[in-house]
Each structure stands twice: as structure tokens, then as C-alpha cells.
Amino acid sequence: MTKKVIIIGAVGGGATTASQLRKLDETMEIIVLERTDHLSYGACGMPYYLGDVIKDRESLFAATPESLQTKKGLDVRMKHEALKIDRDHKTLHIRNHSTNEDYEEAYDALVLATGASSILPDIPGLEQIPAFHLRTVADMDRMKQYLTTEKPTSCAIIGGGYIGVEMAENLSGLGMNVAVVERSPQLIHIIDPEAAEIVQKHLEENRVDVFLDDGLQEVAGPDQLKLDSGKIIQADCLLLAVGIKPNNSLAEQAGLSLGESGGVKANEFMQTDDPSIYCVGDAVESIDFIDHAPKQVPLAWPAHRQAYVIARHITGDSVPFHGMLGTAIAKVFDLHVASTGLGEKELKKKGYRFKTIVHKGKSHAAYYPGAKDLYIRVHFDPGSGKIYGGSVIGEEKTDKQIDILATAIYGGITITGLQEIETCYAPPFSSPKGLLNMVGYKAEAEMDRPESCK
């Protein structure tokens, strides 16, 4: 008998789950519900479209409903919203917003790919100023229209995470004066404070004002923003980038367990409490690869891997999801900022004993023209040599170094084992000893020694 799978949400995780299921089973009935007008789009490209780096809006879309239906035989239903899950009868209550009609659809397996929504703080006087957030295509289009028609000269970004600093660059590129306001003591909270200081300095060098340990208290006038510190800054508009929250109301109404982050709890096969219901992407609380603690990081790689795991499990050929490191990178003007695994603050909070190797080097042989500085921090257990995580900042080759480090962690390579990783060398590309080779050599002196050798 043909299995019937309904997927709620058709952006990254949902669309990928549907495609993987079709690849593994040509006969399965696959229904994809999407409550908006848009599916399968590159949300990470939105800041660059707003900054006119990406000119073609349509290039952000990987697929259309028609292409998914024609090429992959998927039943894609746009403007269809899942209202309620009836777990006892394995049916889904759905509303077609195009016709305002409600109906029910039975399922054998259900995939929650409901994503997340922007956190919108309650700020007095917010109605006095054009305020935006950036999560959906509709959010992007609204802000693009404002930037194009009103041509503002200044913007205050509330939140100094990856989206905040990326938008600071892109709005500055439009000739706007930009300020970033961040409540915590540093920008990009997942990287180490020393690395964050480099990012802050670079932003300020590019004429972005940075306010740390501060928040937006109220909008005091059409262009007057009062901060918690009492400072007044001027801006024509606001971008609220303080974070996101999982869209978990459907799961909660169905009695499915939520994790401490608010994401839906799932096992290694991405199954919820109900073995017929799976969850993927920004809506799910997954696990950390290193210590298996609950972890939720809204990134594309985990969502795509989880989608593959779900598709394999539904089709009867299981592979587990082993967790995520949260490997991420952002472009901030000339700097590329990358991190993976557990950072210094998280290690301290969890009570880990660790040491840190700091290494500064060049992106390729220093005598070959164009070499750029790279700054690397790697955290490890001085007893076992287990690598916990690290960050890399530089103007080029940052992604290469962080990818090698993430691969080493996944492969169980120790800190001194980094010495043995054989990387390619020619003067335009690297050095005879790679930067992470050097981290491995430096770490040798920091490892615990047997008592007899002390």
C-alpha cells in the first residue's frame, strides 16, 4: 500500500524532505503545505538582495510549486495552513486560504517544517518609525520597497548577531549611516569575546556605530531613539534583529514535547513523541554533536541533513542524526567571521576544563603578493586532546580553515592530530605547514604530561 506523507512548511527543511522522499520512493504520495505565497527560497541571501549585491530577486528561489509538481510529482498546496493535528485518527485539519475552506487530510507520516519567527520586542513608541524585521520573503519585499522609494539615510539595527552585522554592511553599502545596538557585552554572541572585539573594531572602522551593553528603551520621536543608557541616537528606520523563536504552536496543541529552547523535542531519527510525526529545521530542538546536550541553531546545513535523515527513516532505511556543531560564517565588510563547536563562554558555563590555542598567520605564503592575516582560536581538552570548537577571522580562506576544523571534530581527530592533516601547498594558496597544523604543534606544549615527566 502506498504511504502518504504530509509536510507542513516548504522552505529549506520541508522542501528538502519532500525532494529526498521522492528520490527514495517514486510511488509515495507526498503533500506539501505552505501557508504563504513563497517556497524553497534562500533566506541567507536576503541581506545581499537588500544591499543591491544580488540584483535579481528571482535568483533567491530554488524552485516553484509548478517545478516541484512537474519534475518531482509532489502535491504542493500554496496558501494552505495546517490548523490542528488529530494524532488519534492521524488526520490533519487544513485551511485553504485561497477559498477560505477547511478540510481534513489523513496521513501515515507527518513532517513539521514550520520554521521560526522573528522575536518582536515590545518597544514603546515603535509606531512612530518605520520598523522592519527580516525572516520571510514578505519581510524582505516590504523593506526593499521602503529602501527604494523612501531612500532613508540612516538605520538603527537592534541586535548584533549574524543578521545584524550582515545588514550593517549591506545598508552601509547603500550609503546609509548605520548603528548597531546590542544588549550583551559583545557582538555575535556565539564567538569568543576576543574575536568579537575584532569584528567590532572593523565595523567602527567602516563608520558603523556600535553600542554594547545597551538596548532600545523607546522610540522618543519619528527619528529619535532612546537607549537604556539614556543615549539618544537618530535613525530614519529600524531593523529588529534580536533573534527568532520556533513556530511550535501546532506541535504544542498536539501534545508534543518541547525542549528548553522552545523547539520540538526529537530523537536521533528526528521523530517526536509520536513516532508518526517528525520535525526538521528551525522548529526542532536537536542535540550538540560534542556533548549531546540540547541545541538549536537556525542554520541551513542541519536542516538539510535532518531532512535526509527523516526521508531515510520514513522509507525504512534508517540513518541517525549525530548532532550539530553549529558551524557558521558571516561576511562583515572585508572580514569573514567563522565559528564551530563550543565557544569559550559556553565551555565555561558548562564547567569544562579546557585550554585555548591562539594562532595568527597568513592566508597563503607571506612572500606571495596579497597574503591576508588570519586569526584562529581553538579550544581543546588538555587531557584527551579532544577538540571542542573554535573560531577563525580573516579576509580570505576563513571558510577553508573552519571547515577543516569542523571535519576534524566530526572525525575525532585530536588537537595534536591536527599536525598530521596533509593540506595542499603552493605559494598562491597556502603555506608548507597549514595554519591548523601550526595550532596542533603549539598545542603539544599545552597537553597534560604524565606525573613522571612533570
PyMOL commands that set and color helices and strands:
alter all, ss='L'
color gray80, all
select helices_A, chain A and resi 12-24+43-50+57-60+65-72+126-128+137-150+162-173+193-205+249-253+281-283+300-314+344-349+398-410+416-420+435-444+451-453
alter helices_A, ss='H'
color red, helices_A
select strands_A, chain A and resi 4-8+29-34+75-78+80-86+91-96+101-106+109-112+116-118+131-132+154-158+177-182+208-212+216-221+224-227+232-234+237-240+244-246+264-265+277-279+284-287+294-295+328-332+335-341+355-362+373-380+387-394
alter strands_A, ss='S'
color yellow, strands_A
deselect
rebuild
show_as cartoon
